[in-house]
Amino acid sequence: MNERIGVVSLGCAKNQVDAEMMLFTLRQCGYKIVADPAMADVVIVNTCGFIESAKQESIDEIIELGKLKQEGRIKGIIVTGCLAERYRHAVKEQLYEVDAVVGIGGNEDIAEVVAKCLHGEETELYPSKMCAQLEGGRVQSTPSHYAYLKLGDGCDNRCTFCAIPLIRGKFRSRPQESVVAEAKELVAKGVKELILIAQDTTRYGIDLYGEFRLAALLDELCKIEGLKWIRLLYCYPDEITDQLIDCIARQDKVLNYMDIPLQHCNDRVLKSMNRRGNKETIVNVINKLRAKIPDIVLRTTLICGFPGETEEEFTELSEFVNEMKFQRLGCFAYSQEEDTPAANFENQIDEEIKQKRAEIIMEQQMPIMEEYCKNLIGKEIEVVCEGYDKYANCYFGRSMADSPDVDGKVFFNTEDGKKPAIGDFVTVAIDDYLDCDPIGTMV
């Protein structure tokens, strides 16, 4: 079989893992996987459909591939992922370039869909989203030293602004044995950092075991020889238990880093968002984390311009950012998503005001990140080398404070002709920073 398949995966790391499992299925069926979509016979676009900007990115990608198809350079385009699941028939009706649309429950059937596409057959496949593949073989698309480990899929939180429960369904955990087995396989292949993900990572295990099991899972993962770092993303604040905090403090392999998407701090806005807890509970859990783990790096994401957000409520959010001093923070303008409760709320805020508020928060965050970098000067930190920047004429990598793609990098020089390889863990003495990226020399 000589047919070549290209995959373009957009959106979050959870979507990327789905794409990796589809790649494995296709490779097992004899298809050749190519990195450049322009060199493929069939291209799969694994789409994101979370917010308007992500949907537009997916649509733009499909249109660009459509031009290659018109030129006869590729034979077919298959759309998978969240956009396919959310809009189903509308995708094919509105994007004439598309040959097949596959909902998230049909990812395991991707080889059959590709075969039909190569024979000129058009396909639409929408099995139950509860059938979405949670585990299986993967073709790792990240660099060999780190990988994402998906603990489950779906979400039960029902935030009023979010379409994920509509797209992905109810929260479903993978059995602990399955997660640990996959982790061991990844480490055996050379992975040194596992990044744990789900729509709500802290909810892991509640559906299978009747209790939060993330801490117990971490304890098992820490037993894996050869694994160096474990990173936690997407932790829901009211589910961060004392047991989990103690585990992070106790286990050296679990990084002192946590991503906690808070969205807001004002009690009325949080209630309108259908977020559990309030500002007091948020502040309490942050203070508890910092008291137990003094050097913990906290990342959060916030939403500005949620329907009805007043100037006073925005000011409270602004002051909260300055007070809490998150080392890592992203802020987004509210996206009015159809079929979500918040889309029908009164007092929708003008787009320009939403964007301006988000910009103000990010402007406030810059000095906080600079202060964090200043405090690193004179210290030695552990960095995983990820490449050489020929323009900056130095190496670069990530510290425990840096998650791939969403955080920054550490740039460093070497002495005595040393040449660290990608994936090597090195010690870097920090002596400066630029644009909130630390700079130093390998010790």
URKADA-V37850 format. One record per pair of residues at least 24 apart in sequence whose ideal C-beta (glycine too) atoms are under 8 Angstrom apart, sorted by the first residue. I is the first residue (numbers start at 0). J is the second residue. D is the distance in whole Angstrom. If there is no record, write none. Layout:
i=I j=J d=D
i=I j=J d=D
This chain:
i=0 j=28 d=8
i=0 j=29 d=4
i=0 j=30 d=6
i=0 j=31 d=8
i=1 j=31 d=7
i=2 j=30 d=6
i=2 j=31 d=7
i=2 j=40 d=5
i=2 j=41 d=7
i=2 j=113 d=8
i=2 j=117 d=6
i=3 j=30 d=7
i=3 j=31 d=5
i=3 j=32 d=8
i=3 j=33 d=5
i=3 j=38 d=6
i=3 j=39 d=5
i=3 j=40 d=5
i=3 j=41 d=8
i=4 j=30 d=5
i=4 j=31 d=7
i=4 j=32 d=6
i=4 j=33 d=7
i=4 j=39 d=6
i=4 j=40 d=7
i=4 j=41 d=6
i=4 j=42 d=8
i=4 j=43 d=7
i=4 j=113 d=6
i=5 j=32 d=8
i=5 j=33 d=5
i=5 j=34 d=7
i=5 j=35 d=7
i=5 j=36 d=4
i=5 j=37 d=8
i=5 j=38 d=7
i=5 j=39 d=3
i=5 j=41 d=7
i=5 j=42 d=5
i=5 j=43 d=7
i=5 j=73 d=8
i=6 j=32 d=7
i=6 j=36 d=8
i=6 j=42 d=7
i=6 j=43 d=5
i=6 j=45 d=6
i=7 j=36 d=6
i=7 j=42 d=7
i=7 j=43 d=7
i=7 j=44 d=5
i=7 j=45 d=7
i=7 j=60 d=6
i=7 j=64 d=8
i=8 j=45 d=4
i=8 j=80 d=8
i=8 j=140 d=7
i=9 j=44 d=7
i=9 j=45 d=7
i=9 j=46 d=6
i=9 j=47 d=5
i=9 j=53 d=7
i=9 j=56 d=6
i=9 j=57 d=6
i=9 j=60 d=7
i=9 j=80 d=7
i=10 j=45 d=8
i=10 j=46 d=7
i=10 j=47 d=3
i=10 j=49 d=7
i=10 j=53 d=6
i=10 j=57 d=8
i=10 j=80 d=7
i=10 j=81 d=7
i=11 j=47 d=7
i=11 j=49 d=8
i=11 j=196 d=8
i=12 j=147 d=5
i=12 j=194 d=7
i=12 j=196 d=5
i=12 j=232 d=7
i=12 j=404 d=8
i=13 j=147 d=8
i=13 j=149 d=6
i=13 j=152 d=7
i=13 j=196 d=5
i=13 j=197 d=7
i=13 j=198 d=7
i=14 j=45 d=6
i=14 j=47 d=6
i=14 j=80 d=6
i=14 j=81 d=7
i=15 j=140 d=6
i=15 j=141 d=8
i=15 j=147 d=6
i=16 j=137 d=7
i=16 j=147 d=5
i=16 j=149 d=5
i=16 j=196 d=7
i=17 j=45 d=6
i=17 j=79 d=8
i=17 j=80 d=7
i=17 j=103 d=7
i=17 j=106 d=6
i=17 j=131 d=8
i=17 j=132 d=7
i=18 j=43 d=8
i=18 j=45 d=4
i=18 j=140 d=7
i=19 j=137 d=4
i=19 j=138 d=5
i=19 j=139 d=6
i=19 j=140 d=5
i=20 j=106 d=7
i=20 j=132 d=6
i=20 j=135 d=5
i=20 j=136 d=7
i=20 j=137 d=5
i=21 j=45 d=7
i=21 j=79 d=7
i=21 j=106 d=5
i=21 j=109 d=5
i=22 j=137 d=7
i=22 j=138 d=4
i=22 j=140 d=7
i=23 j=135 d=7
i=23 j=136 d=4
i=23 j=137 d=5
i=23 j=138 d=5
i=24 j=106 d=8
i=24 j=107 d=7
i=24 j=109 d=6
i=24 j=110 d=5
i=24 j=135 d=8
i=24 j=136 d=8
i=25 j=109 d=6
i=25 j=110 d=6
i=25 j=113 d=7
i=26 j=138 d=6
i=27 j=110 d=8
i=27 j=136 d=7
i=28 j=110 d=4
i=30 j=110 d=7
i=30 j=113 d=7
i=32 j=138 d=7
i=36 j=64 d=6
i=36 j=67 d=7
i=36 j=73 d=7
i=37 j=67 d=6
i=37 j=72 d=6
i=37 j=73 d=7
i=39 j=73 d=6
i=40 j=73 d=6
i=40 j=74 d=5
i=40 j=75 d=7
i=40 j=117 d=7
i=41 j=73 d=7
i=41 j=74 d=6
i=41 j=75 d=4
i=41 j=76 d=7
i=41 j=77 d=6
i=41 j=113 d=5
i=41 j=116 d=5
i=41 j=117 d=6
i=42 j=67 d=8
i=42 j=73 d=6
i=42 j=75 d=7
i=42 j=76 d=6
i=42 j=77 d=7
i=43 j=77 d=5
i=43 j=78 d=8
i=43 j=79 d=6
i=43 j=109 d=7
i=43 j=113 d=8
i=44 j=76 d=7
i=44 j=77 d=7
i=44 j=78 d=5
i=44 j=79 d=7
i=44 j=80 d=8
i=45 j=79 d=5
i=45 j=80 d=4
i=46 j=78 d=6
i=46 j=79 d=7
i=46 j=80 d=4
i=46 j=81 d=6
i=46 j=82 d=4
i=46 j=83 d=6
i=47 j=80 d=7
i=47 j=81 d=5
i=47 j=82 d=7
i=48 j=80 d=7
i=48 j=81 d=4
i=48 j=82 d=4
i=48 j=83 d=8
i=48 j=84 d=7
i=48 j=85 d=4
i=48 j=86 d=7
i=48 j=162 d=7
i=48 j=166 d=6
i=49 j=81 d=6
i=49 j=161 d=8
i=49 j=162 d=7
i=49 j=163 d=7
i=49 j=166 d=8
i=50 j=331 d=8
i=50 j=334 d=4
i=50 j=336 d=7
i=51 j=334 d=5
i=51 j=335 d=8
i=51 j=336 d=7
i=52 j=334 d=7
i=54 j=82 d=6
i=57 j=82 d=5
i=58 j=82 d=8
i=58 j=94 d=7
i=61 j=94 d=5
i=61 j=96 d=6
i=61 j=97 d=6
i=62 j=94 d=7
i=62 j=96 d=7
i=64 j=96 d=7
i=65 j=94 d=8
i=65 j=95 d=8
i=65 j=96 d=3
i=68 j=96 d=6
i=74 j=116 d=7
i=74 j=117 d=6
i=75 j=99 d=7
i=75 j=113 d=8
i=75 j=116 d=4
i=75 j=117 d=7
i=77 j=101 d=6
i=77 j=109 d=8
i=77 j=112 d=6
i=77 j=113 d=7
i=77 j=116 d=6
i=77 j=122 d=8
i=79 j=103 d=7
i=79 j=105 d=8
i=79 j=106 d=6
i=79 j=109 d=7
i=81 j=166 d=5
i=81 j=167 d=8
i=84 j=125 d=8
i=84 j=128 d=6
i=84 j=166 d=5
i=84 j=167 d=8
i=85 j=162 d=7
i=85 j=165 d=7
i=85 j=166 d=5
i=87 j=123 d=7
i=87 j=125 d=6
i=88 j=123 d=7
i=91 j=121 d=8
i=91 j=123 d=6
i=98 j=122 d=7
i=99 j=123 d=7
i=99 j=124 d=7
i=100 j=124 d=7
i=100 j=125 d=8
i=101 j=125 d=8
i=102 j=126 d=7
i=102 j=128 d=7
i=103 j=128 d=6
i=103 j=131 d=4
i=103 j=166 d=7
i=103 j=167 d=7
i=104 j=128 d=5
i=104 j=129 d=7
i=104 j=130 d=4
i=104 j=131 d=5
i=106 j=131 d=7
i=106 j=132 d=5
i=107 j=132 d=5
i=107 j=135 d=8
i=128 j=153 d=8
i=128 j=166 d=7
i=128 j=167 d=6
i=128 j=168 d=4
i=129 j=168 d=5
i=129 j=169 d=7
i=129 j=171 d=7
i=131 j=167 d=7
i=131 j=168 d=7
i=133 j=171 d=7
i=133 j=173 d=5
i=134 j=173 d=6
i=134 j=177 d=5
i=134 j=181 d=7
i=139 j=185 d=7
i=139 j=188 d=7
i=139 j=190 d=8
i=141 j=403 d=7
i=142 j=385 d=7
i=142 j=421 d=6
i=142 j=422 d=7
i=143 j=188 d=7
i=143 j=189 d=5
i=143 j=190 d=7
i=143 j=421 d=8
i=143 j=422 d=6
i=144 j=189 d=7
i=144 j=190 d=7
i=144 j=191 d=5
i=144 j=192 d=6
i=144 j=383 d=6
i=144 j=421 d=7
i=144 j=422 d=3
i=145 j=190 d=6
i=145 j=191 d=7
i=145 j=192 d=4
i=145 j=193 d=7
i=145 j=194 d=6
i=145 j=228 d=8
i=145 j=383 d=8
i=145 j=403 d=7
i=146 j=185 d=5
i=146 j=190 d=5
i=146 j=192 d=8
i=146 j=193 d=6
i=146 j=194 d=7
i=147 j=193 d=8
i=147 j=194 d=5
i=147 j=196 d=5
i=148 j=178 d=7
i=148 j=181 d=7
i=148 j=182 d=6
i=148 j=185 d=7
i=148 j=193 d=5
i=148 j=194 d=7
i=148 j=195 d=5
i=148 j=196 d=7
i=149 j=173 d=7
i=149 j=196 d=6
i=149 j=197 d=6
i=150 j=178 d=6
i=150 j=195 d=6
i=150 j=196 d=7
i=150 j=197 d=4
i=150 j=200 d=6
i=150 j=203 d=5
i=150 j=213 d=8
i=150 j=216 d=7
i=151 j=197 d=4
i=151 j=198 d=7
i=151 j=202 d=8
i=151 j=203 d=6
i=152 j=197 d=7
i=152 j=198 d=7
i=153 j=198 d=6
i=154 j=198 d=4
i=154 j=199 d=6
i=155 j=199 d=8
i=155 j=202 d=7
i=156 j=198 d=8
i=156 j=199 d=6
i=156 j=235 d=7
i=156 j=273 d=8
i=156 j=274 d=8
i=156 j=275 d=8
i=157 j=273 d=6
i=158 j=262 d=7
i=158 j=272 d=5
i=158 j=273 d=5
i=158 j=274 d=6
i=159 j=271 d=7
i=159 j=272 d=6
i=159 j=273 d=5
i=159 j=339 d=6
i=159 j=340 d=4
i=159 j=341 d=4
i=159 j=344 d=8
i=160 j=262 d=8
i=160 j=272 d=6
i=160 j=302 d=7
i=160 j=305 d=7
i=160 j=333 d=7
i=160 j=334 d=8
i=160 j=336 d=7
i=160 j=339 d=6
i=160 j=341 d=4
i=161 j=336 d=8
i=161 j=339 d=6
i=162 j=336 d=5
i=162 j=338 d=7
i=162 j=339 d=6
i=163 j=198 d=6
i=165 j=338 d=6
i=165 j=339 d=7
i=167 j=198 d=7
i=169 j=206 d=8
i=170 j=197 d=8
i=170 j=198 d=7
i=170 j=199 d=7
i=170 j=202 d=6
i=170 j=205 d=8
i=170 j=206 d=6
i=171 j=206 d=6
i=172 j=197 d=8
i=172 j=202 d=8
i=172 j=203 d=5
i=172 j=204 d=5
i=172 j=205 d=7
i=172 j=206 d=5
i=172 j=207 d=5
i=172 j=212 d=8
i=174 j=207 d=6
i=175 j=204 d=7
i=175 j=212 d=6
i=175 j=215 d=7
i=175 j=216 d=6
i=175 j=219 d=7
i=178 j=216 d=6
i=178 j=220 d=8
i=179 j=216 d=7
i=179 j=219 d=5
i=179 j=220 d=6
i=179 j=223 d=8
i=182 j=220 d=6
i=182 j=223 d=6
i=182 j=226 d=7
i=183 j=223 d=6
i=186 j=223 d=5
i=186 j=224 d=8
i=186 j=225 d=5
i=186 j=226 d=5
i=187 j=225 d=8
i=189 j=422 d=7
i=190 j=226 d=8
i=191 j=225 d=7
i=191 j=226 d=7
i=191 j=227 d=4
i=191 j=228 d=7
i=191 j=383 d=7
i=191 j=422 d=6
i=191 j=424 d=7
i=192 j=227 d=6
i=192 j=228 d=4
i=192 j=229 d=8
i=192 j=230 d=7
i=192 j=383 d=7
i=193 j=220 d=7
i=193 j=226 d=6
i=193 j=228 d=7
i=193 j=229 d=5
i=193 j=230 d=7
i=194 j=230 d=5
i=194 j=232 d=6
i=194 j=402 d=7
i=194 j=403 d=7
i=195 j=229 d=7
i=195 j=230 d=7
i=195 j=231 d=6
i=195 j=232 d=7
i=196 j=232 d=5
i=196 j=233 d=6
i=197 j=233 d=6
i=198 j=233 d=7
i=199 j=233 d=6
i=199 j=234 d=8
i=199 j=235 d=5
i=199 j=238 d=7
i=200 j=231 d=6
i=200 j=232 d=6
i=200 j=233 d=5
i=200 j=234 d=6
i=200 j=235 d=8
i=201 j=233 d=8
i=201 j=234 d=5
i=201 j=235 d=5
i=201 j=238 d=4
i=201 j=239 d=6
i=201 j=240 d=8
i=201 j=243 d=7
i=202 j=235 d=7
i=202 j=238 d=6
i=211 j=238 d=6
i=211 j=240 d=6
i=211 j=242 d=8
i=211 j=243 d=7
i=213 j=243 d=6
i=214 j=240 d=7
i=214 j=242 d=5
i=214 j=243 d=5
i=214 j=245 d=7
i=214 j=246 d=4
i=217 j=243 d=8
i=217 j=246 d=5
i=217 j=247 d=8
i=217 j=250 d=6
i=217 j=253 d=6
i=218 j=246 d=6
i=218 j=250 d=7
i=220 j=252 d=7
i=221 j=250 d=5
i=221 j=251 d=8
i=221 j=252 d=5
i=221 j=253 d=7
i=226 j=252 d=6
i=227 j=252 d=7
i=227 j=424 d=7
i=228 j=252 d=7
i=228 j=254 d=5
i=228 j=383 d=8
i=228 j=399 d=7
i=229 j=253 d=5
i=229 j=254 d=6
i=230 j=254 d=5
i=230 j=256 d=6
i=230 j=402 d=6
i=231 j=256 d=7
i=231 j=257 d=5
i=231 j=258 d=7
i=232 j=258 d=4
i=232 j=402 d=7
i=233 j=258 d=6
i=233 j=260 d=7
i=234 j=258 d=6
i=234 j=259 d=5
i=235 j=259 d=8
i=235 j=260 d=8
i=235 j=275 d=8
i=236 j=261 d=6
i=236 j=276 d=6
i=236 j=280 d=7
i=236 j=281 d=5
i=236 j=284 d=5
i=237 j=275 d=5
i=237 j=276 d=4
i=237 j=280 d=6
i=237 j=284 d=8
i=239 j=284 d=5
i=239 j=288 d=7
i=241 j=287 d=8
i=244 j=287 d=6
i=244 j=288 d=6
i=244 j=291 d=5
i=244 j=292 d=7
i=245 j=291 d=7
i=247 j=291 d=8
i=247 j=292 d=6
i=247 j=295 d=8
i=248 j=291 d=5
i=248 j=292 d=5
i=254 j=399 d=5
i=255 j=292 d=5
i=255 j=294 d=5
i=255 j=295 d=4
i=255 j=296 d=6
i=255 j=399 d=6
i=256 j=295 d=7
i=256 j=296 d=5
i=256 j=297 d=8
i=256 j=298 d=7
i=256 j=399 d=6
i=256 j=400 d=6
i=256 j=402 d=7
i=257 j=288 d=7
i=257 j=295 d=7
i=257 j=296 d=8
i=257 j=297 d=6
i=257 j=298 d=7
i=258 j=298 d=4
i=258 j=299 d=7
i=258 j=327 d=8
i=258 j=402 d=7
i=259 j=284 d=8
i=259 j=285 d=8
i=259 j=297 d=6
i=259 j=298 d=7
i=259 j=299 d=5
i=260 j=299 d=6
i=260 j=300 d=5
i=261 j=299 d=5
i=261 j=300 d=7
i=261 j=301 d=6
i=262 j=300 d=7
i=262 j=301 d=6
i=262 j=302 d=5
i=263 j=301 d=6
i=263 j=302 d=6
i=263 j=305 d=7
i=263 j=308 d=8
i=263 j=312 d=8
i=263 j=316 d=6
i=264 j=315 d=6
i=264 j=316 d=6
i=264 j=319 d=4
i=265 j=308 d=8
i=265 j=312 d=4
i=265 j=315 d=5
i=265 j=316 d=6
i=267 j=312 d=7
i=268 j=305 d=6
i=268 j=307 d=8
i=268 j=308 d=6
i=268 j=312 d=6
i=271 j=305 d=7
i=271 j=306 d=7
i=271 j=307 d=6
i=271 j=341 d=8
i=271 j=344 d=7
i=272 j=302 d=8
i=272 j=305 d=6
i=272 j=341 d=7
i=273 j=340 d=8
i=278 j=319 d=8
i=282 j=323 d=8
i=285 j=323 d=6
i=296 j=326 d=5
i=296 j=327 d=7
i=296 j=399 d=7
i=296 j=400 d=4
i=297 j=325 d=5
i=297 j=326 d=6
i=297 j=327 d=7
i=298 j=325 d=7
i=298 j=326 d=7
i=298 j=327 d=4
i=298 j=328 d=7
i=298 j=329 d=8
i=298 j=402 d=7
i=298 j=405 d=7
i=298 j=406 d=7
i=299 j=325 d=5
i=299 j=327 d=7
i=299 j=328 d=6
i=299 j=329 d=8
i=300 j=328 d=7
i=300 j=329 d=5
i=300 j=330 d=7
i=300 j=331 d=7
i=301 j=328 d=7
i=301 j=329 d=7
i=301 j=330 d=5
i=301 j=331 d=7
i=301 j=360 d=6
i=302 j=330 d=8
i=302 j=331 d=6
i=302 j=332 d=8
i=302 j=333 d=5
i=303 j=330 d=6
i=303 j=331 d=7
i=303 j=332 d=6
i=303 j=333 d=7
i=303 j=353 d=6
i=303 j=356 d=4
i=303 j=357 d=4
i=303 j=360 d=6
i=304 j=332 d=5
i=304 j=333 d=4
i=304 j=348 d=4
i=304 j=352 d=6
i=304 j=353 d=3
i=304 j=354 d=8
i=304 j=356 d=6
i=304 j=357 d=7
i=305 j=333 d=5
i=305 j=341 d=7
i=305 j=348 d=8
i=306 j=333 d=7
i=306 j=335 d=8
i=306 j=341 d=6
i=306 j=344 d=4
i=306 j=345 d=7
i=306 j=346 d=5
i=306 j=347 d=5
i=306 j=348 d=7
i=307 j=344 d=7
i=307 j=345 d=7
i=307 j=346 d=4
i=307 j=348 d=8
i=308 j=333 d=8
i=308 j=348 d=6
i=308 j=356 d=8
i=313 j=356 d=5
i=316 j=360 d=7
i=317 j=359 d=7
i=317 j=360 d=6
i=317 j=363 d=6
i=320 j=360 d=6
i=320 j=363 d=5
i=320 j=364 d=6
i=320 j=367 d=8
i=321 j=363 d=6
i=321 j=367 d=8
i=324 j=367 d=5
i=324 j=370 d=8
i=325 j=364 d=8
i=325 j=367 d=7
i=326 j=367 d=7
i=326 j=368 d=7
i=326 j=371 d=5
i=326 j=400 d=6
i=327 j=368 d=8
i=327 j=400 d=7
i=327 j=402 d=8
i=327 j=405 d=8
i=327 j=406 d=6
i=328 j=360 d=8
i=328 j=361 d=8
i=328 j=364 d=5
i=328 j=367 d=8
i=329 j=361 d=8
i=329 j=405 d=7
i=330 j=357 d=5
i=330 j=360 d=4
i=330 j=361 d=5
i=330 j=364 d=7
i=331 j=357 d=6
i=332 j=356 d=7
i=332 j=357 d=5
i=365 j=435 d=7
i=368 j=435 d=4
i=369 j=432 d=7
i=369 j=435 d=6
i=371 j=400 d=8
i=371 j=435 d=8
i=372 j=432 d=4
i=372 j=435 d=6
i=372 j=436 d=8
i=372 j=437 d=6
i=373 j=432 d=7
i=375 j=429 d=4
i=375 j=432 d=7
i=375 j=437 d=5
i=376 j=429 d=5
i=376 j=430 d=6
i=376 j=431 d=7
i=376 j=432 d=7
i=377 j=429 d=7
i=377 j=430 d=7
i=378 j=428 d=8
i=378 j=429 d=6
i=379 j=426 d=5
i=379 j=427 d=7
i=379 j=428 d=5
i=379 j=429 d=7
i=379 j=442 d=6
i=380 j=409 d=7
i=380 j=426 d=7
i=380 j=427 d=6
i=380 j=429 d=6
i=380 j=437 d=7
i=380 j=439 d=8
i=381 j=424 d=6
i=381 j=425 d=7
i=381 j=426 d=6
i=381 j=427 d=8
i=382 j=409 d=5
i=382 j=411 d=7
i=382 j=424 d=7
i=382 j=425 d=6
i=382 j=426 d=8
i=382 j=427 d=5
i=383 j=422 d=7
i=383 j=423 d=7
i=383 j=424 d=5
i=383 j=425 d=8
i=384 j=419 d=4
i=384 j=420 d=7
i=384 j=421 d=6
i=384 j=422 d=7
i=384 j=423 d=5
i=384 j=424 d=8
i=384 j=425 d=6
i=385 j=421 d=6
i=385 j=422 d=8
i=386 j=421 d=6
i=393 j=438 d=8
i=394 j=419 d=6
i=394 j=441 d=7
i=396 j=425 d=7
i=396 j=427 d=8
i=398 j=437 d=7
i=407 j=435 d=6
i=407 j=436 d=5
i=407 j=437 d=8
i=408 j=436 d=5
i=409 j=436 d=7
i=409 j=437 d=5
i=409 j=438 d=8
i=409 j=439 d=7
i=410 j=436 d=6
i=410 j=437 d=7
i=410 j=438 d=5
i=410 j=439 d=8
i=411 j=438 d=7
i=411 j=439 d=5
i=411 j=440 d=6
i=411 j=441 d=5
i=412 j=439 d=8
i=412 j=440 d=5
i=412 j=441 d=7
i=413 j=440 d=7
i=413 j=441 d=5
i=414 j=440 d=7
i=414 j=441 d=7
i=417 j=441 d=6
